[in-house]
Amino acid sequence: MGVIGSMKVVTGAERRTRPTLTQPGNREWVTVIQSICAAGYATPPFIIYKGRVHISAWYEEADIPYDWKLSVSENGWTNNELGLAWLKHFDEHTKTQFKDYCLVRKILTLCMPAHSSHILQPLDVVCFLPLKHKYSQRVRDLARHHVWHINKERFLPAFRDAFFDVFTSDNCKKAFEAAGLVPIDAQRVIDRLDVRLHTP
């Protein structure tokens, strides 16, 4: 939950060992499941804390939107059960009526090929790096105000501010454009492939 990023540290020339920086935070794991669409909409985040039960103090004063979903797992990671809980919000998209509706109206649903998310995933291409930087900046701002420990209660307000700075309608649209998905730009995808020719 502390700073997620690299920093430059200036030390004296006489130092023989590599300098280290103590970062605020307990380095406890928090997982955020997020999705966006090409129309410029970001779904409410699904945030998973490490824990066995919810403790209301974690989010009571965080001033987060009512539709953000919070959950817990033993290690703070997602699992099959939590992944399904998140997908239930989108259950209608897998039902026959939805598929029929799309077929009649000539709407194509998009499924990305396996092992291609680093190239095609709009979140990876545009959103996650700025989110990382914005969140890290919030944590550094707290440290400047002598808040040295980012706990569960302080995580949500810092994340909330960073989230709203990054997940704007324009950024969501730009993410799909940068990935070459909307509008379709095959050359943009091909240019990002790391293809190395093998010669005998």
N, C-alpha and C positions, 0 to 999 in steps of 0.2 A: 504494500500500500504506500510505500515511500516513492521517491523519485524514480521514474522509469526512463532513464536515458544516460548518456555519457556526459561528462563534464571535463573541462580543462582545469588543472590545478597548478598554481605557480608556487614553487618552493625554492629554497636556496640551492646554489650550485654544489655546496659541500655535502649535500645529502647523498648517502650511498644506497639507500633502499628506495624502492618505488613508493611514491606518496600515496596515501589512501584518504578517502573522504568518507566520513561517517554520515550516512543519510538519515533524515528523519523517517520514522516508520518502523513497524515491527516486521516488515517483509512478509506479512501474512498474505496468503493468496486470496484474490477476489476474481471471479470470472464474470465477464459481461458478454451475453449473447445479444447480437445486434444484427438488424437487416435494414436495407433501404430499397427503394424502387426508383426506376428511371424517371418517374413523374415528379420526383423531388420530395418524397415522403420517407421519413425514418420511423420505423416502428419503435414503440417504447422499449427501452432496454430491459433485459432480464438479467438481474444481478444476483450472483450466487456467492454468499459469504461462507467462510469456514465456520462451522458450528453444528450443533445438534438440534437446537431450537431457536426460534426467533426471539430476540430480545428487543422490545419496543424502543428502548433508548437508542438503538443503532440508527433509527430513522425518524423518530418522533419530531425532532426539531430540524430536520434536514431540508424541509420545504421542497420536497420532490413532488412531481406531478402524480396525481392519483392513479394514473394508468401504468406507472412503472411497476414491474413485478420484482419482488425480492424473495429469495429462497436461501436455503442453507444446504450444505453437504459436509460430510466428515472432513474433507480436505480443501473445500472451496472450489473444487472443479465441477464441471458438468458431468452428468452420467446419463444413462439411457432414460431413467425415470424423469429427470429434470428436463432433458431434451424433449421428451414427449409432452411434458407439461407446457413447455414453450410452444410446441407445434400445435397444441390444441387451439390456440388463438387463430390458427390458420387452417383449421380442419376443413372448412368449407371448400378450400382450394383443391382438396383431394377427392371430393365427392363426385359422383357420376353427374349430378346436375351441373356442377361447375364445368366439367369436361364437355358436356353436351352444349352448354351455353357458349363456350369458347369455339367449339366446332361449328355451330350454326353461324356465328358472327365472324368466322375466319380469324379468330384470335389465337396466336401461337404462344404457348407457355414455354418459358426458357429454362432448360436444365443445363447446367455447365458440365462439360466433360470431366471425368475423374482426373485428378492430379494436375488441374489447370488453374486452380484458384489464385496462385501467385501471379498469374498473367491476366486472367479474366475477371477475378473477383473485384468489383468496384470498391469495396471497403478496403481491401489491401492496397489498391492502386492509389486512392486519394484520401480516404478518411482516417485510417488508423494511425498513420505517422503524425498528422497534425493533432490528433487526439492525445497521443503520447506526449507531444511537446506542450500542449496546453495544460494537461494535467500536471506534468512535471513543473511547469511554471507556477501553478497554483500551490503546489507543495513547497516550492522554494519561497514563494511569497509568505506562506505560513511560517517557514523557518526564520525569515527576516523579522517576524513578529514574535519570535521566541516560542513558537509551537514546534517542538522537536519530535513529537510522536504522532504519527498519523494512525489513529485507531479507527474502528468501524464507524464511530460517530462522526469523525472528521472526514472520512473518505467520501461519503455521499455528497456533502456540499461542494467539495473540491471537484469531484467527478461531474456533478450536475453542471457547474459553470463551464467546465471544459467541453462537456457534451453539447450544450447549447451553442457554444462558440463554433463548433465544428459541424454538427449535423444540421446545417441549414438546408433549405430547399435547393439553393444554387449549388452547394457542394455535393448534394446527392445526385443532382443532374450531371454535374461535371465529372463525377466518379464514373458514371456509365459511359460518358463520352471519352474520358481518358482511357478506359479499358477497351474502347473500340466496339462497344456493344450497342449503344444508342446515341447517335445513328450508327449503323453498322459501318465499321472501318476495318476491313480485314488486314490492310497493310499495317495499321497501327499495332495489331496483335502480332503479326509476323515479324515486325521490326523488333519486338521485345523478346522474341524467342532466342534462347541461347543455343543455337545450332552450331555444332562443330563438325566439320567434315572429317571423316576418317579415311586416310589413305593407307594402302598396304605398305 
